[in-house]
């Protein structure tokens, strides 16, 4: 449910918080009575751009923290038993015996049960959980699969060896970079492989959404008073094509004007007499029609066949085609 709410938040929260933050920023930084940047001005758009990027980045950091907090709150078998990742089987069993002495249902006093305290069902469930954790970590094969797949391996009864599951080692990035860094800076338990996978699944979508919102804004133009996102490569190609078509259209118009002027120059001797001009236009029209008909491939083919037939039927020594 929280993941769904987080995805819904990406659709409207950044813009909403950006508007509130910008208004609050102006009320703090600008004294009463001084003019504030108005929507539609370059200064307002520049402030809007910077605040929006900051809001998206902070919301991304919050989603990362939330996903990590959920993992830490859920805990692992190691944290529940209070043993390190490299604990031996003997250390795990010894630690479980100490915890069993404290949390065994038969050894918990009845005064601590009931009221606002835990119930018998809670105590039994917690003890069973500790027992399952100790059994899983004490078995090398089940411990191996738990570190990579999480608590679901409790029901895997056919897991006999580590090599029947997956590769024997941890991811190098997790083992050599992430976990040592977290241990030194935050003093927190290291990630197990299944925790890193769960965290990556939660963050893959939110990181993509955040980058898709921040990326276009980094090259946005605010000189017009609005956030104008720069065109992509496809937009540049479309713009170049449109400019080429405009140049072609201008060339066609110039050619049409030149043709009209040339025709008017050729018709200049007939400008004074309308009858002669009309006769000339009629002959030109007829010539165009006849030329179009004669240039048609089907007409030319029919004429060629007719002339060939006439030549074949002509007597010997005859000349011409008639």
Phi, psi and omega in degrees: 000318180295325178295321178294318178296324178295318178294321177295324179297328179296336185282335184223336184297316181303314180293320181294312181292327178298316178298316179295317182295321180294318177296317178295322179297317179292322180292335180271317188272341182250128181291155179297133181098336177282146181291140177260149175302131183263151176303137182100354178261152181301322181294317179297317180294322178295317177295319179299318180298311183294318181293321181295318177298317180296320180294315180297318179296318179293322179293324175296316178298323179295318179295324176295316179296319181297316179296318178293322180295321178297320178293317181292324179292324178293327177073180178225174176298327180293314180289326178294321178275342181075038180238154178285171182294331182263022181294143179277169179298323179294318179295322180294315180294323179294318179294322180294322179297323177294317179292324179295327178293335181266324190245009178293136183303328181284342184257354178279128182293147181292342181288337180272356182258141179094175182065229179272355181276182181290152178271173178299322179296320179295318180295315179297317181296321180292320179294319178298321178297317178296321179296315179297320179296315180295318179295320181292320183280337179283336178269118184302319181292314180291326176296319178299313181289327178297317182297337183256336185235355175087194186294348181296342183289351180300326180270004180273094185275345183262007179280106185254323182228160179293325183285350176278359183250298186196192182296152188283339186254161174284158173302137185295323180298319180289320186281324188256342185241299190293305184296315176299323180293317179295322180294324182279320185275316186255346181061044185239163180294146182288162178283140166273160182304318181292331175290319178297321178293316178298319178294318179296323178295320181290326186269343185300317182286316183292322178295320178297317179296317181297314180293324179292336177273323182281321185307305180297332182288337181295333180247019182288150179256126181248009183292334180275359183090359178232159177278096181261112181282133181295150182289150176277182180299320177298322176295323177296318178297319179295321178295317179296320178296318179296319178295322177296320177295322178295319177295321178295320178296320178295321178295321178296320178296318178297319178296322178295319178296316179296320179295318178297317179295319179297319178295320177296324177295318179292330181268004182300321180297338182258015184290332185276338185245118182288323182296315179295321179296318179295319178297318179297317179297321179294319179291320178297319178296317179296321179295320178297319180295312180297320180294322178294319180293315182292333180280349180294132183301322181292320179294317180296323178294317179296318178296318179298318178294321179295316179295321179296322179294321179295321180294323180292326182273351182287146178292163181294136179088356179287151180244153179086190183243006182251000000 
